[in-house]
Amino acid sequence: MKTVKSIFLFSALFITMSAYVNAQSKSGADYFLGKWNVLVKGTPQGDAKLVLHLEDKEGKLAGVVLDTTGNQISKLDSVNLAGEEVTVYFNASGYDVYMNLKKKDEDHATGGMLGMFDALADRVKVAK
């Protein structure tokens, strides 16, 4: 009987610890990996929608900017990560552009583009 209780207790402890590890929030580069739907508000052409795709390339963040249909607008020239904030640099329509995003919660980030326009980002969920 003690063996059954020990196995049950050990199993419960293992499941609890596994859930705790999986529940830990992502931070830094891990947080920003993947695709993000970004809305840039108030540009001269109106609100702009784009997709930011960040991936790990040899230990550094790299990626591309896509339009909403998945066509590439630009490769990222550089990516700077400072704690819970990322700044990406790219060229769009002949202009050098930068955009910063700061972690808001697990699936949302806020920031701006060119220091003039507000940006809201939502993580693109991957179907499991």
FITORKE-150995 format. One record per atom (N, C-alpha, C): residue number from 1; residue in one letter; atom name; y, x, z. Coordinates in Angstrom, 1 decimal, decimal comma, m for minus. Layout:
# residues N
   seq   type   atom       yy       xx       zz
   NUM      a     CA        Y        X        Z
...
***
This chain:
# residues 128
   seq   type   atom       yy       xx       zz
     1      m      N     m1,2      0,8      0,0
     1      m     CA      0,0      0,0      0,0
     1      m      C      1,3      0,9      0,0
     2      k      N      1,2      2,0      0,8
     2      k     CA      2,4      2,9      0,8
     2      k      C      2,6      3,5     m0,6
     3      t      N      1,5      3,8     m1,3
     3      t     CA      1,7      4,3     m2,7
     3      t      C      2,4      3,4     m3,6
     4      v      N      2,1      2,1     m3,5
     4      v     CA      2,7      1,1     m4,4
     4      v      C      4,2      1,0     m4,0
     5      k      N      4,5      1,0     m2,7
     5      k     CA      5,9      0,9     m2,3
     5      k      C      6,6      2,2     m2,8
     6      s      N      6,0      3,3     m2,7
     6      s     CA      6,6      4,6     m3,1
     6      s      C      6,9      4,6     m4,6
     7      i      N      6,0      4,1     m5,3
     7      i     CA      6,2      4,0     m6,8
     7      i      C      7,3      3,1     m7,1
     8      f      N      7,3      1,9     m6,5
     8      f     CA      8,3      0,9     m6,7
     8      f      C      9,7      1,5     m6,4
     9      l      N      9,8      2,1     m5,2
     9      l     CA     11,1      2,7     m4,8
     9      l      C     11,5      3,8     m5,7
    10      f      N     10,6      4,6     m6,1
    10      f     CA     11,0      5,7     m7,1
    10      f      C     11,4      5,1     m8,4
    11      s      N     10,7      4,1     m8,9
    11      s     CA     11,1      3,4    m10,2
    11      s      C     12,5      2,8    m10,1
    12      a      N     12,7      2,1     m9,0
    12      a     CA     14,0      1,5     m8,8
    12      a      C     15,2      2,5     m8,7
    13      l      N     14,9      3,6     m8,0
    13      l     CA     15,9      4,7     m8,0
    13      l      C     16,1      5,3     m9,4
    14      f      N     15,1      5,5    m10,1
    14      f     CA     15,2      6,1    m11,5
    14      f      C     16,0      5,2    m12,4
    15      i      N     15,7      3,9    m12,3
    15      i     CA     16,4      2,9    m13,2
    15      i      C     17,9      2,9    m12,8
    16      t      N     18,2      2,9    m11,5
    16      t     CA     19,6      2,9    m11,0
    16      t      C     20,3      4,1    m11,5
    17      m      N     19,7      5,3    m11,4
    17      m     CA     20,4      6,5    m11,8
    17      m      C     20,6      6,5    m13,3
    18      s      N     19,6      6,0    m14,1
    18      s     CA     19,8      5,9    m15,5
    18      s      C     20,9      5,0    m15,9
    19      a      N     21,0      3,9    m15,3
    19      a     CA     22,1      3,0    m15,6
    19      a      C     23,5      3,6    m15,2
    20      y      N     23,5      4,3    m14,1
    20      y     CA     24,7      5,0    m13,7
    20      y      C     25,2      6,0    m14,7
    21      v      N     24,3      6,8    m15,2
    21      v     CA     24,6      7,9    m16,2
    21      v      C     25,1      7,2    m17,5
    22      n      N     24,4      6,2    m17,9
    22      n     CA     24,8      5,5    m19,2
    22      n      C     26,1      4,8    m19,0
    23      a      N     26,5      4,4    m17,8
    23      a     CA     27,7      3,6    m17,6
    23      a      C     29,0      4,6    m17,5
    24      q      N     28,7      5,9    m17,4
    24      q     CA     29,8      6,8    m17,3
    24      q      C     30,7      6,7    m18,5
    25      s      N     32,0      6,6    m18,4
    25      s     CA     32,9      6,5    m19,5
    25      s      C     33,0      7,8    m20,3
    26      k      N     33,2      7,7    m21,6
    26      k     CA     33,3      8,9    m22,4
    26      k      C     34,8      9,4    m22,2
    27      s      N     34,9     10,7    m22,4
    27      s     CA     36,2     11,3    m22,2
    27      s      C     36,4     12,4    m23,2
    28      g      N     37,7     12,8    m23,4
    28      g     CA     38,0     13,8    m24,3
    28      g      C     37,5     13,6    m25,7
    29      a      N     37,0     14,6    m26,4
    29      a     CA     36,5     14,5    m27,7
    29      a      C     35,4     13,5    m27,9
    30      d      N     34,5     13,3    m27,0
    30      d     CA     33,4     12,3    m27,0
    30      d      C     34,0     10,9    m27,2
    31      y      N     35,1     10,7    m26,5
    31      y     CA     35,7      9,3    m26,5
    31      y      C     36,2      9,0    m27,9
    32      f      N     36,8      9,9    m28,6
    32      f     CA     37,4      9,6    m29,9
    32      f      C     36,5      9,7    m31,1
    33      l      N     35,2     10,2    m30,9
    33      l     CA     34,3     10,3    m32,0
    33      l      C     34,0      8,9    m32,6
    34      g      N     33,9      8,9    m33,9
    34      g     CA     33,5      7,6    m34,6
    34      g      C     34,7      7,1    m35,4
    35      k      N     34,5      5,8    m35,7
    35      k     CA     35,5      5,1    m36,5
    35      k      C     36,4      4,2    m35,7
    36      w      N     37,7      4,2    m36,0
    36      w     CA     38,7      3,4    m35,3
    36      w      C     39,5      2,6    m36,3
    37      n      N     39,6      1,3    m36,1
    37      n     CA     40,5      0,4    m36,8
    37      n      C     41,9      0,6    m36,2
    38      v      N     42,8      1,0    m37,0
    38      v     CA     44,2      1,3    m36,5
    38      v      C     45,2      0,4    m37,2
    39      l      N     46,1     m0,2    m36,4
    39      l     CA     47,2     m1,1    m36,8
    39      l      C     48,4     m0,3    m36,5
    40      v      N     49,2      0,0    m37,5
    40      v     CA     50,5      0,7    m37,3
    40      v      C     51,6     m0,4    m37,5
    41      k      N     52,3     m0,7    m36,5
    41      k     CA     53,3     m1,8    m36,6
    41      k      C     54,7     m1,4    m37,0
    42      g      N     55,3     m2,2    m37,9
    42      g     CA     56,7     m2,1    m38,2
    42      g      C     57,1     m1,0    m39,2
    43      t      N     56,2     m0,6    m40,1
    43      t     CA     56,5      0,4    m41,1
    43      t      C     57,5     m0,3    m42,1
    44      p      N     58,2      0,4    m42,9
    44      p     CA     59,1     m0,2    m43,9
    44      p      C     58,3     m1,1    m44,8
    45      q      N     57,0     m0,9    m45,1
    45      q     CA     56,2     m1,7    m45,9
    45      q      C     55,5     m2,8    m45,1
    46      g      N     55,8     m3,0    m43,9
    46      g     CA     55,2     m4,0    m43,0
    46      g      C     54,1     m3,3    m42,2
    47      d      N     53,3     m4,1    m41,5
    47      d     CA     52,3     m3,5    m40,6
    47      d      C     51,2     m2,9    m41,5
    48      a      N     50,7     m1,7    m41,2
    48      a     CA     49,7     m1,0    m42,0
    48      a      C     48,4     m0,9    m41,2
    49      k      N     47,3     m1,2    m41,9
    49      k     CA     46,0     m1,1    m41,4
    49      k      C     45,3      0,1    m42,0
    50      l      N     44,6      0,9    m41,2
    50      l     CA     43,8      2,0    m41,7
    50      l      C     42,6      2,2    m40,8
    51      v      N     41,7      3,1    m41,2
    51      v     CA     40,6      3,4    m40,5
    51      v      C     40,6      4,9    m40,2
    52      l      N     40,5      5,4    m39,0
    52      l     CA     40,5      6,8    m38,7
    52      l      C     39,0      7,1    m38,3
    53      h      N     38,5      8,1    m39,0
    53      h     CA     37,1      8,5    m38,8
    53      h      C     37,0      9,9    m38,3
    54      l      N     36,7     10,1    m37,0
    54      l     CA     36,6     11,4    m36,4
    54      l      C     35,2     11,8    m36,1
    55      e      N     34,9     13,0    m36,4
    55      e     CA     33,5     13,6    m36,1
    55      e      C     33,6     15,0    m35,6
    56      d      N     32,5     15,4    m35,0
    56      d     CA     32,4     16,8    m34,5
    56      d      C     32,0     17,7    m35,6
    57      k      N     32,8     18,7    m35,9
    57      k     CA     32,5     19,7    m36,9
    57      k      C     32,5     21,1    m36,2
    58      e      N     31,3     21,6    m36,0
    58      e     CA     31,2     22,9    m35,3
    58      e      C     32,0     23,0    m34,0
    59      g      N     31,9     21,9    m33,2
    59      g     CA     32,6     21,9    m31,9
    59      g      C     34,0     21,5    m31,9
    60      k      N     34,6     21,1    m33,1
    60      k     CA     36,0     20,7    m33,2
    60      k      C     36,0     19,3    m33,8
    61      l      N     37,1     18,6    m33,5
    61      l     CA     37,3     17,3    m34,1
    61      l      C     37,8     17,5    m35,5
    62      a      N     37,3     16,7    m36,4
    62      a     CA     37,8     16,7    m37,8
    62      a      C     37,5     15,3    m38,3
    63      g      N     38,0     15,0    m39,5
    63      g     CA     37,8     13,7    m40,0
    63      g      C     38,7     13,3    m41,2
    64      v      N     38,7     12,0    m41,5
    64      v     CA     39,4     11,4    m42,6
    64      v      C     40,2     10,2    m42,2
    65      v      N     41,1      9,8    m43,0
    65      v     CA     41,8      8,5    m42,9
    65      v      C     41,4      7,7    m44,1
    66      l      N     40,9      6,5    m43,8
    66      l     CA     40,4      5,6    m44,9
    66      l      C     41,3      4,3    m44,9
    67      d      N     41,3      3,7    m46,1
    67      d     CA     41,9      2,4    m46,2
    67      d      C     40,9      1,4    m45,6
    68      t      N     41,3      0,1    m45,6
    68      t     CA     40,4     m0,9    m45,0
    68      t      C     39,2     m1,2    m45,8
    69      t      N     39,2     m0,7    m47,1
    69      t     CA     38,0     m0,9    m47,9
    69      t      C     37,0      0,2    m47,9
    70      g      N     37,4      1,3    m47,2
    70      g     CA     36,6      2,5    m47,0
    70      g      C     36,9      3,6    m48,0
    71      n      N     38,0      3,4    m48,8
    71      n     CA     38,4      4,5    m49,7
    71      n      C     39,2      5,5    m48,9
    72      q      N     38,9      6,8    m49,2
    72      q     CA     39,6      7,9    m48,5
    72      q      C     41,1      8,0    m48,9
    73      i      N     42,0      8,0    m47,9
    73      i     CA     43,4      8,2    m48,1
    73      i      C     43,7      9,7    m48,0
    74      s      N     43,1     10,3    m47,0
    74      s     CA     43,4     11,7    m46,8
    74      s      C     42,4     12,3    m45,8
    75      k      N     42,1     13,6    m46,0
    75      k     CA     41,4     14,4    m45,0
    75      k      C     42,4     14,7    m43,9
    76      l      N     41,9     14,9    m42,7
    76      l     CA     42,8     15,3    m41,6
    76      l      C     43,1     16,8    m41,8
    77      d      N     44,4     17,2    m41,7
    77      d     CA     44,7     18,6    m41,8
    77      d      C     44,4     19,3    m40,5
    78      s      N     44,7     18,6    m39,4
    78      s     CA     44,3     19,2    m38,1
    78      s      C     44,2     18,1    m37,1
    79      v      N     43,6     18,4    m36,0
    79      v     CA     43,4     17,5    m34,9
    79      v      C     43,6     18,2    m33,6
    80      n      N     44,5     17,7    m32,7
    80      n     CA     44,8     18,3    m31,4
    80      n      C     44,4     17,3    m30,4
    81      l      N     43,6     17,8    m29,4
    81      l     CA     43,1     17,0    m28,3
    81      l      C     43,7     17,6    m27,0
    82      a      N     44,3     16,7    m26,2
    82      a     CA     44,9     17,1    m24,9
    82      a      C     44,5     16,0    m23,9
    83      g      N     43,4     16,3    m23,2
    83      g     CA     42,9     15,3    m22,2
    83      g      C     42,4     14,1    m22,8
    84      e      N     43,1     13,0    m22,6
    84      e     CA     42,7     11,6    m23,1
    84      e      C     43,6     11,2    m24,2
    85      e      N     44,2     12,2    m24,9
    85      e     CA     45,0     11,9    m26,1
    85      e      C     44,7     12,8    m27,2
    86      v      N     44,7     12,2    m28,4
    86      v     CA     44,4     12,9    m29,6
    86      v      C     45,6     12,8    m30,6
    87      t      N     46,0     13,8    m31,3
    87      t     CA     47,0     13,8    m32,3
    87      t      C     46,4     14,3    m33,6
    88      v      N     46,5     13,5    m34,7
    88      v     CA     45,9     13,8    m36,0
    88      v      C     47,0     14,0    m37,0
    89      y      N     46,9     15,0    m37,8
    89      y     CA     47,9     15,3    m38,9
    89      y      C     47,2     15,2    m40,2
    90      f      N     47,9     14,5    m41,1
    90      f     CA     47,4     14,3    m42,5
    90      f      C     48,5     14,0    m43,5
    91      n      N     48,2     14,0    m44,7
    91      n     CA     49,2     13,7    m45,8
    91      n      C     48,9     12,4    m46,4
    92      a      N     49,9     11,5    m46,5
    92      a     CA     49,7     10,2    m47,1
    92      a      C     50,9      9,9    m48,0
    93      s      N     50,7      9,5    m49,2
    93      s     CA     51,7      9,2    m50,1
    93      s      C     52,8     10,3    m50,3
    94      g      N     52,3     11,5    m50,2
    94      g     CA     53,2     12,7    m50,3
    94      g      C     53,9     13,1    m49,1
    95      y      N     53,7     12,4    m48,0
    95      y     CA     54,4     12,7    m46,7
    95      y      C     53,4     13,3    m45,7
    96      d      N     53,9     14,3    m45,0
    96      d     CA     53,1     14,8    m43,8
    96      d      C     53,3     13,8    m42,7
    97      v      N     52,2     13,4    m42,2
    97      v     CA     52,2     12,3    m41,2
    97      v      C     51,4     12,8    m39,9
    98      y      N     51,9     12,4    m38,8
    98      y     CA     51,1     12,6    m37,6
    98      y      C     51,0     11,3    m36,8
    99      m      N     49,9     11,1    m36,1
    99      m     CA     49,6      9,9    m35,3
    99      m      C     48,9     10,4    m34,0
   100      n      N     49,4      9,8    m32,9
   100      n     CA     48,8     10,1    m31,6
   100      n      C     48,2      8,8    m31,1
   101      l      N     47,0      9,0    m30,4
   101      l     CA     46,3      7,9    m29,8
   101      l      C     45,9      8,3    m28,4
   102      k      N     46,1      7,4    m27,4
   102      k     CA     45,8      7,7    m26,0
   102      k      C     44,8      6,7    m25,6
   103      k      N     43,8      7,1    m24,9
   103      k     CA     42,7      6,2    m24,3
   103      k      C     43,4      5,1    m23,5
   104      k      N     43,0      3,9    m23,8
   104      k     CA     43,5      2,7    m23,0
   104      k      C     42,3      2,2    m22,1
   105      d      N     41,2      1,9    m22,8
   105      d     CA     40,0      1,6    m22,1
   105      d      C     38,8      2,1    m23,0
   106      e      N     37,6      1,7    m22,7
   106      e     CA     36,5      2,2    m23,5
   106      e      C     36,5      2,0    m25,0
   107      d      N     37,1      1,0    m25,4
   107      d     CA     37,1      0,7    m26,9
   107      d      C     38,5      0,5    m27,5
   108      h      N     39,5      0,9    m26,8
   108      h     CA     40,9      0,7    m27,3
   108      h      C     41,8      1,9    m26,9
   109      a      N     42,7      2,2    m27,9
   109      a     CA     43,6      3,2    m27,7
   109      a      C     45,0      2,8    m28,2
   110      t      N     46,0      3,3    m27,6
   110      t     CA     47,4      3,0    m28,1
   110      t      C     48,1      4,3    m28,4
   111      g      N     49,1      4,2    m29,2
   111      g     CA     49,9      5,4    m29,5
   111      g      C     51,0      5,1    m30,5
   112      g      N     51,2      6,0    m31,4
   112      g     CA     52,3      5,8    m32,4
   112      g      C     52,1      6,8    m33,6
   113      m      N     52,9      6,5    m34,6
   113      m     CA     52,9      7,3    m35,8
   113      m      C     54,3      7,8    m36,0
   114      l      N     54,4      9,1    m36,2
   114      l     CA     55,7      9,7    m36,5
   114      l      C     56,8      9,5    m35,4
   115      g      N     56,3      9,1    m34,2
   115      g     CA     57,2      8,9    m33,1
   115      g      C     58,1      7,7    m33,3
   116      m      N     57,9      6,9    m34,4
   116      m     CA     58,7      5,7    m34,7
   116      m      C     58,0      4,4    m34,7
   117      f      N     56,7      4,4    m35,0
   117      f     CA     55,9      3,2    m35,1
   117      f      C     54,8      3,1    m34,1
   118      d      N     54,7      2,0    m33,5
   118      d     CA     53,6      1,8    m32,5
   118      d      C     52,2      1,6    m33,3
   119      a      N     51,2      2,2    m32,6
   119      a     CA     49,8      2,1    m33,2
   119      a      C     48,9      1,6    m32,2
   120      l      N     48,0      0,7    m32,6
   120      l     CA     46,9      0,1    m31,7
   120      l      C     45,6      0,4    m32,4
   121      a      N     44,6      0,9    m31,7
   121      a     CA     43,3      1,3    m32,3
   121      a      C     42,2      0,6    m31,5
   122      d      N     41,2      0,1    m32,3
   122      d     CA     40,0     m0,5    m31,7
   122      d      C     38,8      0,2    m32,3
   123      r      N     37,9      0,6    m31,4
   123      r     CA     36,7      1,3    m31,9
   123      r      C     35,9      0,4    m32,8
   124      v      N     35,4      0,9    m33,9
   124      v     CA     34,5      0,2    m34,7
   124      v      C     33,1      0,2    m34,1
   125      k      N     32,5     m0,9    m33,8
   125      k     CA     31,2     m1,0    m33,1
   125      k      C     30,1     m0,8    m34,2
   126      v      N     29,2      0,1    m33,8
   126      v     CA     28,0      0,3    m34,7
   126      v      C     26,9     m0,7    m34,3
   127      a      N     26,4     m1,4    m35,3
   127      a     CA     25,3     m2,4    m35,0
   127      a      C     24,1     m1,6    m34,6
   128      k      N     23,4     m2,0    m33,5
   128      k     CA     22,2     m1,3    m33,1
   128      k      C     21,0     m2,0    m33,6
***
